[in-house]
């Protein structure tokens, strides 16, 4: 049986479940075409607000640190950088990221009361965790793989909270 196509609306009985296998990630820590914070996905009634996530290189998202390439911010302890896995993320970039995390959390708090009263279901499904703990963990990362993985997860969380 064929179904009509509606952009962003899944056909009946369609089950979206991205591969949770973390070994399938890209070099920059992103999840590829199934990364809901980078690529538009089908509409899911439990995550309706994901449609509001800014897309990379479009409008307001230009220049935001949550869309930055983490591997460009890596500072290797020894040269050449591509052979050494030990190092740290650029402190200036982490400070910019910290400022943006604070800004996002402040905006979320300002919207909270209005959203709780007017859009109860939508607000109750939206993530509410603090990103500062993840940022502090990222500041302590000294291995390339850990920094990229933690940084990509933080960036996804930032894009999700800002929606």
Legacy VTK file of the C-alpha trace (Angstrom):
# vtk DataFile Version 3.0
C-alpha trace
ASCII
DATASET POLYDATA
POINTS 163 float
0.000 0.000 0.000
1.302 3.462 -0.882
0.962 6.518 1.320
0.883 10.189 0.417
4.111 12.059 1.035
4.053 14.961 3.471
7.445 16.540 4.241
8.448 15.860 7.828
5.512 13.549 8.566
6.304 9.826 8.811
4.062 7.270 7.135
1.780 5.229 9.405
3.515 2.438 11.348
6.945 3.999 10.714
9.359 3.582 13.592
12.345 5.914 13.772
15.202 4.542 15.808
18.712 5.754 14.918
21.592 3.406 15.422
22.791 4.029 19.000
26.176 2.496 18.199
28.655 5.253 19.007
31.280 3.718 16.734
29.221 4.967 13.774
29.981 8.610 14.570
31.794 10.850 12.149
35.313 12.195 12.684
33.890 15.396 14.191
31.701 13.486 16.691
28.416 14.113 14.860
25.940 11.329 14.176
25.674 11.907 10.441
22.314 11.957 8.728
20.537 10.735 11.873
21.760 13.647 14.001
18.479 15.411 14.729
20.329 18.563 15.745
22.018 18.937 12.347
19.707 17.330 9.789
15.934 17.671 9.634
14.188 14.485 10.730
10.650 13.190 10.507
8.181 14.788 12.882
7.944 12.903 16.176
5.089 13.788 18.467
7.242 13.250 21.570
9.884 15.666 20.290
7.833 18.300 18.465
10.159 21.108 19.558
13.074 19.574 17.616
11.616 21.206 14.501
12.698 24.536 16.045
16.402 23.642 16.257
18.510 26.022 14.207
20.225 24.412 11.252
23.929 24.923 10.555
24.954 27.815 8.293
21.410 29.196 8.155
20.349 32.557 9.543
21.045 33.028 13.248
23.168 29.876 13.593
26.129 31.439 11.744
28.975 31.987 14.164
27.372 30.256 17.155
29.889 28.056 19.013
27.510 25.074 19.157
27.920 24.820 15.368
31.723 25.135 15.450
34.037 22.335 14.363
35.646 20.926 17.488
38.634 19.392 15.775
39.685 22.885 14.640
39.840 23.914 18.323
42.099 21.029 19.389
45.586 21.978 20.613
47.985 19.042 20.507
50.723 18.800 23.136
53.356 17.676 20.633
53.813 18.223 16.914
52.666 16.923 14.535
49.097 17.363 15.737
47.627 14.562 13.641
49.736 11.866 15.335
49.317 12.940 18.946
46.078 12.235 20.787
46.939 14.174 23.937
46.157 17.848 24.271
43.270 20.139 25.111
40.586 22.283 23.550
41.419 25.935 22.945
40.675 27.867 26.162
39.287 30.870 24.261
36.787 28.615 22.472
35.775 26.976 25.772
35.174 30.429 27.262
32.970 31.378 24.293
31.152 28.061 24.700
30.690 28.777 28.425
29.243 32.208 27.717
26.818 30.700 25.200
25.761 27.938 27.646
24.984 30.595 30.261
23.027 32.595 27.690
20.976 29.563 26.626
20.192 28.583 30.218
19.175 32.160 31.037
16.852 32.260 27.992
15.308 28.910 28.943
14.640 30.167 32.464
13.001 33.332 31.118
10.662 31.284 28.882
9.912 28.659 31.515
6.847 30.150 33.213
5.109 31.125 29.969
5.790 27.726 28.390
4.729 25.763 31.486
1.384 27.570 31.572
0.583 27.673 27.847
2.341 24.698 26.290
2.453 22.161 29.101
2.949 19.047 26.968
5.583 20.627 24.765
7.522 21.978 27.757
7.303 18.743 29.772
9.062 16.739 27.036
11.863 19.250 26.486
15.221 18.503 28.181
15.936 20.563 31.285
19.386 19.416 32.359
22.110 21.918 33.102
24.858 22.012 30.514
27.446 23.530 32.861
28.424 20.120 34.273
29.042 18.821 30.742
31.072 21.926 29.927
33.231 21.480 33.034
33.813 17.840 32.069
34.835 18.977 28.582
37.327 21.452 30.059
39.097 18.513 31.774
39.331 16.326 28.643
42.941 15.619 27.662
42.471 12.905 25.038
41.337 13.838 21.534
38.600 11.181 21.327
37.125 12.139 24.696
37.139 15.845 23.879
35.443 15.309 20.509
32.798 12.942 21.919
32.004 15.095 24.953
32.098 18.278 22.901
29.725 16.916 20.239
27.290 15.756 22.946
27.461 19.209 24.574
26.885 20.945 21.234
23.847 18.713 20.549
22.498 19.529 24.013
23.015 23.257 23.415
21.177 23.179 20.079
18.380 21.172 21.653
17.947 23.501 24.642
18.034 26.603 22.464
15.095 25.381 20.337
LINES 1 164
163 0 1 2 3 4 5 6 7 8 9 10 11 12 13 14 15 16 17 18 19 20 21 22 23 24 25 26 27 28 29 30 31 32 33 34 35 36 37 38 39 40 41 42 43 44 45 46 47 48 49 50 51 52 53 54 55 56 57 58 59 60 61 62 63 64 65 66 67 68 69 70 71 72 73 74 75 76 77 78 79 80 81 82 83 84 85 86 87 88 89 90 91 92 93 94 95 96 97 98 99 100 101 102 103 104 105 106 107 108 109 110 111 112 113 114 115 116 117 118 119 120 121 122 123 124 125 126 127 128 129 130 131 132 133 134 135 136 137 138 139 140 141 142 143 144 145 146 147 148 149 150 151 152 153 154 155 156 157 158 159 160 161 162
